[in-house]
């Protein structure tokens, strides 16, 4: 599929002016968020019990290492 001359390379968002971008941002912020699963809520509760409720760098590192597990498992299979 070839790109037409009238179509910007990155899609519709490039055509929006300032007011259009603001309207798009307001519509995106108005969408309700998704609900957490039971396993996610359990993970957050355990993390808060062990490491406290405050957001700390240590908690971020733990979540990051947990998130790397599925990626590394997939790479080793592939």
PDB file with SEQRES, HELIX, SHEET and CRYST1 records, atoms N, CA, C and O in Angstrom:
SEQRES   1 A   78  UNK UNK UNK UNK UNK UNK UNK UNK UNK UNK UNK UNK UNK          
SEQRES   2 A   78  UNK UNK UNK UNK UNK UNK UNK UNK UNK UNK UNK UNK UNK          
SEQRES   3 A   78  UNK UNK UNK UNK UNK UNK UNK UNK UNK UNK UNK UNK UNK          
SEQRES   4 A   78  UNK UNK UNK UNK UNK UNK UNK UNK UNK UNK UNK UNK UNK          
SEQRES   5 A   78  UNK UNK UNK UNK UNK UNK UNK UNK UNK UNK UNK UNK UNK          
SEQRES   6 A   78  UNK UNK UNK UNK UNK UNK UNK UNK UNK UNK UNK UNK UNK          
HELIX    1 AA1 UNK A   12  UNK A   15  5                                   4    
HELIX    2 AA2 UNK A   18  UNK A   29  1                                  12    
HELIX    3 AA3 UNK A   38  UNK A   51  1                                  14    
HELIX    4 AA4 UNK A   57  UNK A   77  1                                  21    
CRYST1    1.000    1.000    1.000  90.00  90.00  90.00 P 1           1          
ATOM      1  N   UNK A   1       0.843  -1.178   0.000  1.00  0.00           N  
ATOM      2  CA  UNK A   1       0.000   0.000   0.000  1.00  0.00           C  
ATOM      3  C   UNK A   1       0.887   1.239   0.000  1.00  0.00           C  
ATOM      4  O   UNK A   1       1.780   1.367   0.838  1.00  0.00           O  
ATOM      5  N   UNK A   2       0.647   2.135  -0.920  1.00  0.00           N  
ATOM      6  CA  UNK A   2       1.457   3.329  -1.023  1.00  0.00           C  
ATOM      7  C   UNK A   2       0.754   4.503  -0.355  1.00  0.00           C  
ATOM      8  O   UNK A   2      -0.474   4.592  -0.344  1.00  0.00           O  
ATOM      9  N   UNK A   3       1.545   5.383   0.190  1.00  0.00           N  
ATOM     10  CA  UNK A   3       1.031   6.563   0.877  1.00  0.00           C  
ATOM     11  C   UNK A   3       0.617   7.611  -0.151  1.00  0.00           C  
ATOM     12  O   UNK A   3       1.382   7.924  -1.063  1.00  0.00           O  
ATOM     13  N   UNK A   4      -0.566   8.142  -0.010  1.00  0.00           N  
ATOM     14  CA  UNK A   4      -1.023   9.194  -0.905  1.00  0.00           C  
ATOM     15  C   UNK A   4      -0.385  10.508  -0.509  1.00  0.00           C  
ATOM     16  O   UNK A   4      -0.024  10.711   0.650  1.00  0.00           O  
ATOM     17  N   UNK A   5      -0.250  11.394  -1.473  1.00  0.00           N  
ATOM     18  CA  UNK A   5       0.399  12.675  -1.221  1.00  0.00           C  
ATOM     19  C   UNK A   5      -0.367  13.524  -0.211  1.00  0.00           C  
ATOM     20  O   UNK A   5       0.248  14.237   0.582  1.00  0.00           O  
ATOM     21  N   UNK A   6      -1.704  13.460  -0.225  1.00  0.00           N  
ATOM     22  CA  UNK A   6      -2.492  14.301   0.670  1.00  0.00           C  
ATOM     23  C   UNK A   6      -2.528  13.770   2.096  1.00  0.00           C  
ATOM     24  O   UNK A   6      -2.935  14.489   3.008  1.00  0.00           O  
ATOM     25  N   UNK A   7      -2.112  12.533   2.306  1.00  0.00           N  
ATOM     26  CA  UNK A   7      -2.160  11.910   3.625  1.00  0.00           C  
ATOM     27  C   UNK A   7      -0.826  12.106   4.332  1.00  0.00           C  
ATOM     28  O   UNK A   7       0.217  11.749   3.784  1.00  0.00           O  
ATOM     29  N   UNK A   8      -0.839  12.669   5.541  1.00  0.00           N  
ATOM     30  CA  UNK A   8       0.419  12.830   6.270  1.00  0.00           C  
ATOM     31  C   UNK A   8       0.985  11.468   6.666  1.00  0.00           C  
ATOM     32  O   UNK A   8       0.229  10.507   6.806  1.00  0.00           O  
ATOM     33  N   UNK A   9       2.292  11.373   6.847  1.00  0.00           N  
ATOM     34  CA  UNK A   9       2.916  10.076   7.111  1.00  0.00           C  
ATOM     35  C   UNK A   9       2.541   9.457   8.450  1.00  0.00           C  
ATOM     36  O   UNK A   9       2.614   8.236   8.594  1.00  0.00           O  
ATOM     37  N   UNK A  10       2.148  10.246   9.418  1.00  0.00           N  
ATOM     38  CA  UNK A  10       1.854   9.676  10.738  1.00  0.00           C  
ATOM     39  C   UNK A  10       0.370   9.597  11.034  1.00  0.00           C  
ATOM     40  O   UNK A  10       0.007   9.275  12.165  1.00  0.00           O  
ATOM     41  N   UNK A  11      -0.493   9.867  10.096  1.00  0.00           N  
ATOM     42  CA  UNK A  11      -1.921   9.691  10.298  1.00  0.00           C  
ATOM     43  C   UNK A  11      -2.652  10.972  10.628  1.00  0.00           C  
ATOM     44  O   UNK A  11      -2.139  12.073  10.430  1.00  0.00           O  
ATOM     45  N   UNK A  12      -3.861  10.806  11.134  1.00  0.00           N  
ATOM     46  CA  UNK A  12      -4.783  11.904  11.340  1.00  0.00           C  
ATOM     47  C   UNK A  12      -4.302  12.908  12.377  1.00  0.00           C  
ATOM     48  O   UNK A  12      -4.611  14.093  12.258  1.00  0.00           O  
ATOM     49  N   UNK A  13      -3.569  12.482  13.375  1.00  0.00           N  
ATOM     50  CA  UNK A  13      -3.199  13.369  14.477  1.00  0.00           C  
ATOM     51  C   UNK A  13      -2.382  14.566  13.993  1.00  0.00           C  
ATOM     52  O   UNK A  13      -2.434  15.630  14.610  1.00  0.00           O  
ATOM     53  N   UNK A  14      -1.633  14.416  12.907  1.00  0.00           N  
ATOM     54  CA  UNK A  14      -0.853  15.534  12.388  1.00  0.00           C  
ATOM     55  C   UNK A  14      -1.738  16.636  11.834  1.00  0.00           C  
ATOM     56  O   UNK A  14      -1.334  17.799  11.821  1.00  0.00           O  
ATOM     57  N   UNK A  15      -2.917  16.302  11.383  1.00  0.00           N  
ATOM     58  CA  UNK A  15      -3.814  17.290  10.782  1.00  0.00           C  
ATOM     59  C   UNK A  15      -4.541  18.124  11.818  1.00  0.00           C  
ATOM     60  O   UNK A  15      -5.128  19.149  11.471  1.00  0.00           O  
ATOM     61  N   UNK A  16      -4.523  17.724  13.053  1.00  0.00           N  
ATOM     62  CA  UNK A  16      -5.243  18.454  14.080  1.00  0.00           C  
ATOM     63  C   UNK A  16      -4.496  19.715  14.471  1.00  0.00           C  
ATOM     64  O   UNK A  16      -3.276  19.709  14.643  1.00  0.00           O  
ATOM     65  N   UNK A  17      -5.245  20.789  14.608  1.00  0.00           N  
ATOM     66  CA  UNK A  17      -4.660  22.015  15.114  1.00  0.00           C  
ATOM     67  C   UNK A  17      -4.692  22.013  16.633  1.00  0.00           C  
ATOM     68  O   UNK A  17      -4.987  20.992  17.254  1.00  0.00           O  
ATOM     69  N   UNK A  18      -4.389  23.158  17.227  1.00  0.00           N  
ATOM     70  CA  UNK A  18      -4.345  23.265  18.683  1.00  0.00           C  
ATOM     71  C   UNK A  18      -5.689  22.920  19.312  1.00  0.00           C  
ATOM     72  O   UNK A  18      -5.752  22.140  20.262  1.00  0.00           O  
ATOM     73  N   UNK A  19      -6.764  23.500  18.783  1.00  0.00           N  
ATOM     74  CA  UNK A  19      -8.095  23.240  19.350  1.00  0.00           C  
ATOM     75  C   UNK A  19      -8.499  21.781  19.170  1.00  0.00           C  
ATOM     76  O   UNK A  19      -9.112  21.188  20.057  1.00  0.00           O  
ATOM     77  N   UNK A  20      -8.154  21.205  18.024  1.00  0.00           N  
ATOM     78  CA  UNK A  20      -8.467  19.800  17.795  1.00  0.00           C  
ATOM     79  C   UNK A  20      -7.718  18.884  18.738  1.00  0.00           C  
ATOM     80  O   UNK A  20      -8.271  17.897  19.223  1.00  0.00           O  
ATOM     81  N   UNK A  21      -6.447  19.209  19.004  1.00  0.00           N  
ATOM     82  CA  UNK A  21      -5.666  18.411  19.947  1.00  0.00           C  
ATOM     83  C   UNK A  21      -6.245  18.498  21.355  1.00  0.00           C  
ATOM     84  O   UNK A  21      -6.314  17.494  22.064  1.00  0.00           O  
ATOM     85  N   UNK A  22      -6.664  19.707  21.762  1.00  0.00           N  
ATOM     86  CA  UNK A  22      -7.266  19.860  23.088  1.00  0.00           C  
ATOM     87  C   UNK A  22      -8.566  19.078  23.202  1.00  0.00           C  
ATOM     88  O   UNK A  22      -8.830  18.447  24.226  1.00  0.00           O  
ATOM     89  N   UNK A  23      -9.371  19.120  22.156  1.00  0.00           N  
ATOM     90  CA  UNK A  23     -10.635  18.381  22.167  1.00  0.00           C  
ATOM     91  C   UNK A  23     -10.383  16.879  22.236  1.00  0.00           C  
ATOM     92  O   UNK A  23     -11.076  16.160  22.956  1.00  0.00           O  
ATOM     93  N   UNK A  24      -9.392  16.410  21.487  1.00  0.00           N  
ATOM     94  CA  UNK A  24      -9.039  14.996  21.521  1.00  0.00           C  
ATOM     95  C   UNK A  24      -8.550  14.585  22.904  1.00  0.00           C  
ATOM     96  O   UNK A  24      -8.904  13.513  23.395  1.00  0.00           O  
ATOM     97  N   UNK A  25      -7.741  15.427  23.532  1.00  0.00           N  
ATOM     98  CA  UNK A  25      -7.242  15.120  24.868  1.00  0.00           C  
ATOM     99  C   UNK A  25      -8.392  15.067  25.872  1.00  0.00           C  
ATOM    100  O   UNK A  25      -8.432  14.172  26.717  1.00  0.00           O  
ATOM    101  N   UNK A  26      -9.317  16.007  25.790  1.00  0.00           N  
ATOM    102  CA  UNK A  26     -10.468  16.000  26.712  1.00  0.00           C  
ATOM    103  C   UNK A  26     -11.315  14.749  26.534  1.00  0.00           C  
ATOM    104  O   UNK A  26     -11.784  14.173  27.516  1.00  0.00           O  
ATOM    105  N   UNK A  27     -11.515  14.325  25.295  1.00  0.00           N  
ATOM    106  CA  UNK A  27     -12.322  13.123  25.068  1.00  0.00           C  
ATOM    107  C   UNK A  27     -11.609  11.887  25.602  1.00  0.00           C  
ATOM    108  O   UNK A  27     -12.259  10.989  26.138  1.00  0.00           O  
ATOM    109  N   UNK A  28     -10.282  11.821  25.465  1.00  0.00           N  
ATOM    110  CA  UNK A  28      -9.530  10.679  25.982  1.00  0.00           C  
ATOM    111  C   UNK A  28      -9.546  10.655  27.511  1.00  0.00           C  
ATOM    112  O   UNK A  28      -9.655   9.587  28.112  1.00  0.00           O  
ATOM    113  N   UNK A  29      -9.441  11.817  28.135  1.00  0.00           N  
ATOM    114  CA  UNK A  29      -9.448  11.874  29.598  1.00  0.00           C  
ATOM    115  C   UNK A  29     -10.831  11.558  30.166  1.00  0.00           C  
ATOM    116  O   UNK A  29     -10.944  11.167  31.328  1.00  0.00           O  
ATOM    117  N   UNK A  30     -11.876  11.721  29.366  1.00  0.00           N  
ATOM    118  CA  UNK A  30     -13.234  11.440  29.818  1.00  0.00           C  
ATOM    119  C   UNK A  30     -13.596   9.974  29.808  1.00  0.00           C  
ATOM    120  O   UNK A  30     -14.615   9.590  30.383  1.00  0.00           O  
ATOM    121  N   UNK A  31     -12.788   9.141  29.168  1.00  0.00           N  
ATOM    122  CA  UNK A  31     -13.075   7.707  29.089  1.00  0.00           C  
ATOM    123  C   UNK A  31     -12.738   7.062  30.430  1.00  0.00           C  
ATOM    124  O   UNK A  31     -11.637   7.259  30.946  1.00  0.00           O  
ATOM    125  N   UNK A  32     -13.661   6.298  31.001  1.00  0.00           N  
ATOM    126  CA  UNK A  32     -13.353   5.656  32.287  1.00  0.00           C  
ATOM    127  C   UNK A  32     -12.261   4.598  32.125  1.00  0.00           C  
ATOM    128  O   UNK A  32     -12.179   3.929  31.095  1.00  0.00           O  
ATOM    129  N   UNK A  33     -11.435   4.457  33.146  1.00  0.00           N  
ATOM    130  CA  UNK A  33     -10.352   3.480  33.114  1.00  0.00           C  
ATOM    131  C   UNK A  33     -10.865   2.066  33.267  1.00  0.00           C  
ATOM    132  O   UNK A  33     -12.006   1.848  33.675  1.00  0.00           O  
ATOM    133  N   UNK A  34     -10.021   1.111  32.939  1.00  0.00           N  
ATOM    134  CA  UNK A  34     -10.409  -0.284  33.088  1.00  0.00           C  
ATOM    135  C   UNK A  34     -10.229  -0.714  34.537  1.00  0.00           C  
ATOM    136  O   UNK A  34      -9.435  -0.131  35.274  1.00  0.00           O  
ATOM    137  N   UNK A  35     -10.966  -1.730  34.934  1.00  0.00           N  
ATOM    138  CA  UNK A  35     -10.888  -2.227  36.302  1.00  0.00           C  
ATOM    139  C   UNK A  35      -9.730  -3.204  36.430  1.00  0.00           C  
ATOM    140  O   UNK A  35      -9.411  -3.931  35.489  1.00  0.00           O  
ATOM    141  N   UNK A  36      -9.105  -3.217  37.600  1.00  0.00           N  
ATOM    142  CA  UNK A  36      -8.020  -4.152  37.866  1.00  0.00           C  
ATOM    143  C   UNK A  36      -8.591  -5.547  38.079  1.00  0.00           C  
ATOM    144  O   UNK A  36      -9.710  -5.700  38.568  1.00  0.00           O  
ATOM    145  N   UNK A  37      -7.815  -6.566  37.709  1.00  0.00           N  
ATOM    146  CA  UNK A  37      -8.220  -7.945  37.954  1.00  0.00           C  
ATOM    147  C   UNK A  37      -7.953  -8.292  39.418  1.00  0.00           C  
ATOM    148  O   UNK A  37      -7.254  -7.566  40.125  1.00  0.00           O  
ATOM    149  N   UNK A  38      -8.514  -9.394  39.851  1.00  0.00           N  
ATOM    150  CA  UNK A  38      -8.335  -9.838  41.233  1.00  0.00           C  
ATOM    151  C   UNK A  38      -6.865 -10.123  41.535  1.00  0.00           C  
ATOM    152  O   UNK A  38      -6.380  -9.813  42.623  1.00  0.00           O  
ATOM    153  N   UNK A  39      -6.159 -10.715  40.570  1.00  0.00           N  
ATOM    154  CA  UNK A  39      -4.742 -11.011  40.793  1.00  0.00           C  
ATOM    155  C   UNK A  39      -3.919  -9.724  40.907  1.00  0.00           C  
ATOM    156  O   UNK A  39      -2.976  -9.662  41.695  1.00  0.00           O  
ATOM    157  N   UNK A  40      -4.268  -8.705  40.131  1.00  0.00           N  
ATOM    158  CA  UNK A  40      -3.557  -7.426  40.237  1.00  0.00           C  
ATOM    159  C   UNK A  40      -3.813  -6.776  41.586  1.00  0.00           C  
ATOM    160  O   UNK A  40      -2.886  -6.264  42.214  1.00  0.00           O  
ATOM    161  N   UNK A  41      -5.058  -6.790  42.036  1.00  0.00           N  
ATOM    162  CA  UNK A  41      -5.381  -6.203  43.341  1.00  0.00           C  
ATOM    163  C   UNK A  41      -4.664  -6.944  44.467  1.00  0.00           C  
ATOM    164  O   UNK A  41      -4.212  -6.322  45.428  1.00  0.00           O  
ATOM    165  N   UNK A  42      -4.557  -8.275  44.355  1.00  0.00           N  
ATOM    166  CA  UNK A  42      -3.848  -9.058  45.368  1.00  0.00           C  
ATOM    167  C   UNK A  42      -2.360  -8.697  45.373  1.00  0.00           C  
ATOM    168  O   UNK A  42      -1.760  -8.554  46.438  1.00  0.00           O  
ATOM    169  N   UNK A  43      -1.763  -8.550  44.183  1.00  0.00           N  
ATOM    170  CA  UNK A  43      -0.360  -8.169  44.094  1.00  0.00           C  
ATOM    171  C   UNK A  43      -0.127  -6.800  44.735  1.00  0.00           C  
ATOM    172  O   UNK A  43       0.824  -6.623  45.496  1.00  0.00           O  
ATOM    173  N   UNK A  44      -0.985  -5.844  44.430  1.00  0.00           N  
ATOM    174  CA  UNK A  44      -0.841  -4.504  45.013  1.00  0.00           C  
ATOM    175  C   UNK A  44      -0.994  -4.526  46.530  1.00  0.00           C  
ATOM    176  O   UNK A  44      -0.267  -3.827  47.236  1.00  0.00           O  
ATOM    177  N   UNK A  45      -1.936  -5.327  47.036  1.00  0.00           N  
ATOM    178  CA  UNK A  45      -2.151  -5.410  48.483  1.00  0.00           C  
ATOM    179  C   UNK A  45      -0.930  -6.021  49.176  1.00  0.00           C  
ATOM    180  O   UNK A  45      -0.507  -5.534  50.225  1.00  0.00           O  
ATOM    181  N   UNK A  46      -0.367  -7.071  48.604  1.00  0.00           N  
ATOM    182  CA  UNK A  46       0.817  -7.703  49.192  1.00  0.00           C  
ATOM    183  C   UNK A  46       2.004  -6.753  49.154  1.00  0.00           C  
ATOM    184  O   UNK A  46       2.752  -6.652  50.127  1.00  0.00           O  
ATOM    185  N   UNK A  47       2.180  -6.057  48.038  1.00  0.00           N  
ATOM    186  CA  UNK A  47       3.278  -5.086  47.933  1.00  0.00           C  
ATOM    187  C   UNK A  47       3.126  -3.984  48.984  1.00  0.00           C  
ATOM    188  O   UNK A  47       4.109  -3.563  49.594  1.00  0.00           O  
ATOM    189  N   UNK A  48       1.896  -3.520  49.192  1.00  0.00           N  
ATOM    190  CA  UNK A  48       1.670  -2.477  50.198  1.00  0.00           C  
ATOM    191  C   UNK A  48       1.934  -2.990  51.607  1.00  0.00           C  
ATOM    192  O   UNK A  48       2.450  -2.254  52.448  1.00  0.00           O  
ATOM    193  N   UNK A  49       1.582  -4.258  51.874  1.00  0.00           N  
ATOM    194  CA  UNK A  49       1.842  -4.821  53.200  1.00  0.00           C  
ATOM    195  C   UNK A  49       3.334  -4.971  53.464  1.00  0.00           C  
ATOM    196  O   UNK A  49       3.809  -4.677  54.561  1.00  0.00           O  
ATOM    197  N   UNK A  50       4.062  -5.425  52.470  1.00  0.00           N  
ATOM    198  CA  UNK A  50       5.484  -5.698  52.656  1.00  0.00           C  
ATOM    199  C   UNK A  50       6.316  -4.420  52.612  1.00  0.00           C  
ATOM    200  O   UNK A  50       7.197  -4.221  53.449  1.00  0.00           O  
ATOM    201  N   UNK A  51       6.036  -3.548  51.630  1.00  0.00           N  
ATOM    202  CA  UNK A  51       6.898  -2.387  51.401  1.00  0.00           C  
ATOM    203  C   UNK A  51       6.270  -1.050  51.764  1.00  0.00           C  
ATOM    204  O   UNK A  51       6.887  -0.005  51.556  1.00  0.00           O  
ATOM    205  N   UNK A  52       5.060  -1.061  52.299  1.00  0.00           N  
ATOM    206  CA  UNK A  52       4.404   0.195  52.655  1.00  0.00           C  
ATOM    207  C   UNK A  52       3.580   0.737  51.496  1.00  0.00           C  
ATOM    208  O   UNK A  52       3.727   0.305  50.353  1.00  0.00           O  
ATOM    209  N   UNK A  53       2.711   1.693  51.812  1.00  0.00           N  
ATOM    210  CA  UNK A  53       1.778   2.220  50.813  1.00  0.00           C  
ATOM    211  C   UNK A  53       2.417   3.264  49.897  1.00  0.00           C  
ATOM    212  O   UNK A  53       1.921   3.500  48.795  1.00  0.00           O  
ATOM    213  N   UNK A  54       3.504   3.888  50.334  1.00  0.00           N  
ATOM    214  CA  UNK A  54       4.130   4.954  49.543  1.00  0.00           C  
ATOM    215  C   UNK A  54       4.752   4.396  48.265  1.00  0.00           C  
ATOM    216  O   UNK A  54       5.201   3.251  48.217  1.00  0.00           O  
ATOM    217  N   UNK A  55       4.764   5.232  47.242  1.00  0.00           N  
ATOM    218  CA  UNK A  55       5.411   4.856  45.988  1.00  0.00           C  
ATOM    219  C   UNK A  55       6.906   5.082  46.110  1.00  0.00           C  
ATOM    220  O   UNK A  55       7.363   6.217  46.248  1.00  0.00           O  
ATOM    221  N   UNK A  56       7.665   3.996  46.059  1.00  0.00           N  
ATOM    222  CA  UNK A  56       9.116   4.100  46.212  1.00  0.00           C  
ATOM    223  C   UNK A  56       9.800   3.448  45.017  1.00  0.00           C  
ATOM    224  O   UNK A  56       9.186   2.697  44.259  1.00  0.00           O  
ATOM    225  N   UNK A  57      11.075   3.752  44.870  1.00  0.00           N  
ATOM    226  CA  UNK A  57      11.854   3.178  43.780  1.00  0.00           C  
ATOM    227  C   UNK A  57      12.024   1.671  43.964  1.00  0.00           C  
ATOM    228  O   UNK A  57      12.069   0.931  42.981  1.00  0.00           O  
ATOM    229  N   UNK A  58      12.117   1.216  45.192  1.00  0.00           N  
ATOM    230  CA  UNK A  58      12.261  -0.224  45.450  1.00  0.00           C  
ATOM    231  C   UNK A  58      11.037  -0.990  44.954  1.00  0.00           C  
ATOM    232  O   UNK A  58      11.171  -2.066  44.371  1.00  0.00           O  
ATOM    233  N   UNK A  59       9.851  -0.442  45.181  1.00  0.00           N  
ATOM    234  CA  UNK A  59       8.640  -1.095  44.693  1.00  0.00           C  
ATOM    235  C   UNK A  59       8.613  -1.118  43.166  1.00  0.00           C  
ATOM    236  O   UNK A  59       8.178  -2.098  42.563  1.00  0.00           O  
ATOM    237  N   UNK A  60       9.068  -0.062  42.562  1.00  0.00           N  
ATOM    238  CA  UNK A  60       9.122  -0.002  41.111  1.00  0.00           C  
ATOM    239  C   UNK A  60      10.065  -1.074  40.553  1.00  0.00           C  
ATOM    240  O   UNK A  60       9.752  -1.726  39.557  1.00  0.00           O  
ATOM    241  N   UNK A  61      11.212  -1.247  41.199  1.00  0.00           N  
ATOM    242  CA  UNK A  61      12.168  -2.259  40.741  1.00  0.00           C  
ATOM    243  C   UNK A  61      11.589  -3.666  40.860  1.00  0.00           C  
ATOM    244  O   UNK A  61      11.819  -4.506  39.990  1.00  0.00           O  
ATOM    245  N   UNK A  62      10.849  -3.926  41.918  1.00  0.00           N  
ATOM    246  CA  UNK A  62      10.239  -5.246  42.099  1.00  0.00           C  
ATOM    247  C   UNK A  62       9.199  -5.505  41.018  1.00  0.00           C  
ATOM    248  O   UNK A  62       9.175  -6.580  40.419  1.00  0.00           O  
ATOM    249  N   UNK A  63       8.337  -4.517  40.767  1.00  0.00           N  
ATOM    250  CA  UNK A  63       7.326  -4.684  39.726  1.00  0.00           C  
ATOM    251  C   UNK A  63       7.969  -4.845  38.358  1.00  0.00           C  
ATOM    252  O   UNK A  63       7.485  -5.617  37.530  1.00  0.00           O  
ATOM    253  N   UNK A  64       9.039  -4.131  38.119  1.00  0.00           N  
ATOM    254  CA  UNK A  64       9.745  -4.238  36.843  1.00  0.00           C  
ATOM    255  C   UNK A  64      10.332  -5.629  36.657  1.00  0.00           C  
ATOM    256  O   UNK A  64      10.250  -6.200  35.569  1.00  0.00           O  
ATOM    257  N   UNK A  65      10.922  -6.175  37.714  1.00  0.00           N  
ATOM    258  CA  UNK A  65      11.504  -7.511  37.598  1.00  0.00           C  
ATOM    259  C   UNK A  65      10.406  -8.565  37.417  1.00  0.00           C  
ATOM    260  O   UNK A  65      10.613  -9.550  36.708  1.00  0.00           O  
ATOM    261  N   UNK A  66       9.251  -8.374  38.042  1.00  0.00           N  
ATOM    262  CA  UNK A  66       8.142  -9.305  37.847  1.00  0.00           C  
ATOM    263  C   UNK A  66       7.607  -9.231  36.419  1.00  0.00           C  
ATOM    264  O   UNK A  66       7.217 -10.247  35.843  1.00  0.00           O  
ATOM    265  N   UNK A  67       7.590  -8.036  35.856  1.00  0.00           N  
ATOM    266  CA  UNK A  67       7.072  -7.864  34.505  1.00  0.00           C  
ATOM    267  C   UNK A  67       8.018  -8.438  33.460  1.00  0.00           C  
ATOM    268  O   UNK A  67       7.578  -8.783  32.364  1.00  0.00           O  
ATOM    269  N   UNK A  68       9.290  -8.549  33.766  1.00  0.00           N  
ATOM    270  CA  UNK A  68      10.254  -9.086  32.805  1.00  0.00           C  
ATOM    271  C   UNK A  68      10.150 -10.596  32.662  1.00  0.00           C  
ATOM    272  O   UNK A  68      10.586 -11.148  31.652  1.00  0.00           O  
ATOM    273  N   UNK A  69       9.590 -11.267  33.640  1.00  0.00           N  
ATOM    274  CA  UNK A  69       9.509 -12.731  33.608  1.00  0.00           C  
ATOM    275  C   UNK A  69       8.825 -13.292  32.383  1.00  0.00           C  
ATOM    276  O   UNK A  69       9.414 -14.126  31.695  1.00  0.00           O  
ATOM    277  N   UNK A  70       7.605 -12.875  32.077  1.00  0.00           N  
ATOM    278  CA  UNK A  70       6.938 -13.411  30.880  1.00  0.00           C  
ATOM    279  C   UNK A  70       7.696 -13.098  29.591  1.00  0.00           C  
ATOM    280  O   UNK A  70       7.738 -13.930  28.685  1.00  0.00           O  
ATOM    281  N   UNK A  71       8.290 -11.917  29.499  1.00  0.00           N  
ATOM    282  CA  UNK A  71       9.048 -11.569  28.296  1.00  0.00           C  
ATOM    283  C   UNK A  71      10.247 -12.490  28.127  1.00  0.00           C  
ATOM    284  O   UNK A  71      10.507 -12.983  27.030  1.00  0.00           O  
ATOM    285  N   UNK A  72      10.969 -12.721  29.204  1.00  0.00           N  
ATOM    286  CA  UNK A  72      12.155 -13.584  29.118  1.00  0.00           C  
ATOM    287  C   UNK A  72      11.765 -15.026  28.812  1.00  0.00           C  
ATOM    288  O   UNK A  72      12.473 -15.719  28.081  1.00  0.00           O  
ATOM    289  N   UNK A  73      10.646 -15.480  29.363  1.00  0.00           N  
ATOM    290  CA  UNK A  73      10.188 -16.833  29.084  1.00  0.00           C  
ATOM    291  C   UNK A  73       9.807 -16.975  27.610  1.00  0.00           C  
ATOM    292  O   UNK A  73      10.103 -17.989  26.979  1.00  0.00           O  
ATOM    293  N   UNK A  74       9.156 -15.961  27.078  1.00  0.00           N  
ATOM    294  CA  UNK A  74       8.777 -15.999  25.667  1.00  0.00           C  
ATOM    295  C   UNK A  74      10.002 -15.989  24.757  1.00  0.00           C  
ATOM    296  O   UNK A  74      10.036 -16.697  23.751  1.00  0.00           O  
ATOM    297  N   UNK A  75      10.995 -15.197  25.103  1.00  0.00           N  
ATOM    298  CA  UNK A  75      12.203 -15.146  24.295  1.00  0.00           C  
ATOM    299  C   UNK A  75      12.977 -16.468  24.323  1.00  0.00           C  
ATOM    300  O   UNK A  75      13.563 -16.865  23.315  1.00  0.00           O  
ATOM    301  N   UNK A  76      12.980 -17.138  25.455  1.00  0.00           N  
ATOM    302  CA  UNK A  76      13.719 -18.383  25.527  1.00  0.00           C  
ATOM    303  C   UNK A  76      13.014 -19.481  24.711  1.00  0.00           C  
ATOM    304  O   UNK A  76      13.677 -20.368  24.174  1.00  0.00           O  
ATOM    305  N   UNK A  77      11.690 -19.427  24.616  1.00  0.00           N  
ATOM    306  CA  UNK A  77      10.951 -20.401  23.819  1.00  0.00           C  
ATOM    307  C   UNK A  77      11.119 -20.096  22.347  1.00  0.00           C  
ATOM    308  O   UNK A  77      11.271 -21.003  21.528  1.00  0.00           O  
ATOM    309  N   UNK A  78      11.092 -18.803  22.007  1.00  0.00           N  
ATOM    310  CA  UNK A  78      11.226 -18.412  20.592  1.00  0.00           C  
ATOM    311  C   UNK A  78      12.641 -18.623  20.166  1.00  0.00           C  
ATOM    312  O   UNK A  78      12.985 -18.361  19.014  1.00  0.00           O  
TER     313      UNK A  78                                                      
END                                                                             
